[in-house]
């Protein structure tokens, strides 16, 4: 692909030349049919930001395409292909056979390449260690993946090594027959100590990075989390969550919605002191505890599924990472001494 020159620091991502017999249509409609994975609002936004040009000129959102117009989309960073570059990153493999593997993902590692995280991801590591991992349709650039966990969540993930395993595992996720439990440290003591949160979740209208609850069910998708308290430590509680559905940030948004955000979860209000006095001694204790584990206290603890080839039931557990255990111990000590 030739790289046509643009202003310094701009890179062309797409170029479309309108047909000589092109009927006059609005530019957003013209691009809707040609740009992958995008929405009309997104296109209009991009036009407003001046990243879409016609014959090298910026245009308004109501511009109508004429025959032979040259439409380009330019951005400040060079285009990325969906090619995933293998990187020699060590993997903590808990189980492996010819069909699949189960990895223990450390907190801080992104699962697959994407905006702002093109390297250092679990997928970059997987493609280094394994050749020809399958990819689900519509999931370019994410070989082997049938599910994912957030960057700052640690724990278990199953990866498919063959097409058959991928199809089979994806179906188990789709049917919600995969058993997954998470351990989380949350603020306060949930009351009742165990229960089910069945509240729709969807992308927040205020901030696209966040998931919001829609209690009236008028928006979002149904999401079900079963939780139970494993240990109460007065100010915080260690809980187990069993997922029936797997929505983005499900546990984080659900626990916040019942007033018990996950400890140290900055996006969902877990970095504020939600329970306890405001004595400066207590405050500095909490601040120091945040430093021990500067990420949400959420861990993908267990994973159970049917093996795609043998039909056997497999079950794995991964104990809490060291820093998570350390935080728990600090809270126990604090409560015992105060």
N, C-alpha and C positions, 0 to 999 in steps of 0.2 A: 504494500500500500504506500503510495507516495505520501510524503508529509508536506502538504501545502503550507507555505509560510504564513504565519499570523503574527500579531503583535508578540513581542518578547514575553515568554512565560505563558503562552497559550498553546494548547495542543488540540488538534482536530480529532474528534472522536467519531463523528459520522458525517457523510456527505451524500446528499441525494440530489439528483438532477431531475426536475419535473419534465414530464413527457411533452413533446411538441404539441400534442393534442390535449394537454392537461386542461380539465375544466377548472374554473376558478373556485377554489375551496379555501376555507380558513386554514391558516398554518397549523393550528393545534390539531385539527382533524386530519390534515395531511400527514402529520408526524405520528399521530396515534396508531395509524396502520403500519408504520415503519419502524418505530422504536420498540425494542423489547422491554418487557417488565416495567411499564411506566403508566402513569395516570394522566388524565387531561390537566388536572390541577398542577401536577408536577411539571408538565410541559409549559403551561402558562407561566409558572414561577420562573422557569429557566429562561423564557423569553424576556420576562421583566428584568431578570438579572443580566440581560444582554449577552447570554451565551449561545443564543441561536441567531444566525445571521442569514440574510438572503442577499445573494450577490455581494457578499462581504459587508453588507450594511446591517446595523441593528434595526429590528422592526417592532411594531406593536403587536399585541396579542390578536387584534382583529384583522391583521394583514391577510390578504387573499393571494394564494399562490397563482402565478401566471405560467403559461407555457415556457419551458426551458429555464425557469428559475433554478439557481443553484443554492440549496439550503445546507448550511453546515452547523454542526454543534461543536462548540469549542469549550474546553475546560482548562483549569489552571494546572491540572496534573496530567501526565501522559496516559494514553489509554492502557488499560490492563487487559491482557487476554485471560481466558479462563484456564489456561495452562497452569497447572500447579507445579511449582519447582520443588523437587525433592530436597530436603535439608536433613543433615545428620543430627537429629535431636534425639536424645535417649527416650525410650518409651518404657513405661512401667506396665509390662504385659502380665496380667493375672492368669490368663488362660488363653490357649491358642490351639486350633486344629486346622484341618484343611479348609473348613468352611467359614470360620469366623475367629475373631479374637475379642477378648474383653480387656480393656485398658483402664488403669487408674489414672485419671487426668489430674495433674496438679492445678491448684488455684493459680490464676493469672495467665494460663495458657488459653488462647482462643481456639475454638474447635475447627473452624474453617476460614480460609482467606476471605477478606471482604474489606469494605471501606476502612481505611486507616490501619488495617492489620493484614498486610499482604504476605508477611513472612512470619516464621516462628510459630505457626499454628500446628495443631495436632495433625491436620491433613498433610501439611508439608512433611512432617515426620513420618506419617504412614506411607507416603509415596516413596520415601527413601528406603524404608524397610521392606516394602512389598511391591511387586510388579503387578501391573494390570488389575488394579482394584476396580470393581464395577461401579457404575454411576447410575443413580436413579434418573428416570426421565425428568426433564425440567430442573435438574439439580446439578448442572454443569459446574465443574470446579470443586465438587464435594465428594470425591471418590470414597466408597466404603461406608459412607455415613447413612444411618437409618434414623438417628435421633441426635440431639445435641444437648449440651448443658452450658449454662452461661460461663463466660470467661472466668469470673471470680468464684465459681462454684467448683469444688473438688469432687472427685469420685468416679464412679463406674460408668463406662460407656461401652456398648457392644458395636463392633465394626464388622461388616460383611466382607468376605474375601471372594465370594463368587456371586454370579447373577442370581442363582437359585436361592442362596442364603439371603440375599438382599430382598428379593421378592417376598420370601417367606417371613422374614423378620418385620419387614415394612407392614405386612398384613397383620401381624400380631400387635404392632403398635396401633394400627388403624382400628383394630377391634378392641383395643384397651385390654388385651389379655396378658400383656407383659406386666409382671409385678415389679413395681419400683418403689422403694422407700427412701426417703431423705431424712437426714438428721439436721435440725436447725436449732440455734440458740435464739430465743426471742425475748423481747422485753416483757416484763410482767409475768403474771400467772394466768393463762387462759382459763376462763370460767364459762362453761364447764371444762373440766380438765381434758376431756376428749370430745370430739364432735366432728361434724361434717360441714364444710363450707361449700355451698352450691350457689355460686353467684357468677353471672356472665362476666367475661373479661374481654377487653378489646383495647386497641391502641388509644392512648390518651389524646383527647382533642387539644390539650394545652401543650403537651410535649411529646413528640412522636417517639422519643426513646423509651417512654414509660408505658406500662400497661395499667389500665384503670378498671375499676369495677363498675358494672352497670346493673345495679340491684333490681331495676324494674324489668330487666330482660329485654329492653327495647333496642339494645345494641350489643355488639360483641358476640362471643360464642360461649356456649355453656361450658363451665369449668367446675370440676368437683375435686376437692381435696379433703381427705380424711386425716385428722390429726389426733395424736394422743400424747399426753405429757409423760415423759420418761423420768424427769427429775425436776423438782421445783427448788430454785435457789433464791427464794424470796424476791429478789429484784428481777431475776431472769429465769427462764425455764428452758430445759432441753426437751425438744419435742421430736416425735417421729411423724412424718407426713407420708401418706400413701396417695399416689396420684392415680386418679381414674382417667383424667384427660391430661394432655401435656401441652398446655398453652404457654406462650412466652412469658417468663417471669411469674408463672402461676402461683407458686408458694409465696413468693415475695409480695405480690399484690394482694393475695388472699389474706395473709397474716396481718398486713398493714390494715386491711379493711375491717378487721375485728379488733383493732387497737393494739396489736402485738407485733410490731414490725421486727424484722430479723436484726439481731445485734450487728452493729457496724455496717448496715446496708445503707450506704449514702443515698442512693437513688430513691429509696422508699422510707426515708425518715428514721433509719435505725442508728444514725450517728448523733441523734439528740438523746439526752438522758430522759427516758420515758417513765422511769419509776425510781423512787428513792428521794432522799432529801437533797437540798442544794448546798449542803455544807461544802466548803472548799476542799476538805480532805476527801470526801466521797467523790467530788467532781474530778479531782486529780487522779484518784484511783481508776475511775472510768476512762479518763483520757489515756492513761498508761496502758489500760487493757486494750483500748482501740489500737494502740501502737503494736501490740503483740500480734494482732491479726487485723491488718488494715483492709479488710474485705468482708463481704457479708458472710456470716457464720452459717453456711449452708453446704451440706455434703451429700452427694449421691451415694447412699450407704449400701443399698442392696439392689440386686437385679435378678429376676427369675424369668426364664422363658423356655420355650420348647425348642430343642435343637432342630434346625431345618432339615437335617439329613437323617439323623438317627431317631428323631422323635422323642428322645429322652428329655426329661425336665432338668434344666441346669439352674443352679442357684449360686450366686456369689455375694459375698459381703466384704466391704472394705472398711476397716476401722477408721475412726476420725484421724485426720492429719495432726501432726505434733502440735502445731500452733493452736489448733482448735481445742485439743486436750488441755493445753496450757491455760487458755482463757477460762475453761470450765474450772480448773483447779484454783485459779485466782479468785473466782467468784465464791467457790466453796470456802476457801480460807477466809475471805473477807466476811462472809456471813457468820462463820464460826467464831470470829474474833470481835464482832460488833453486836 
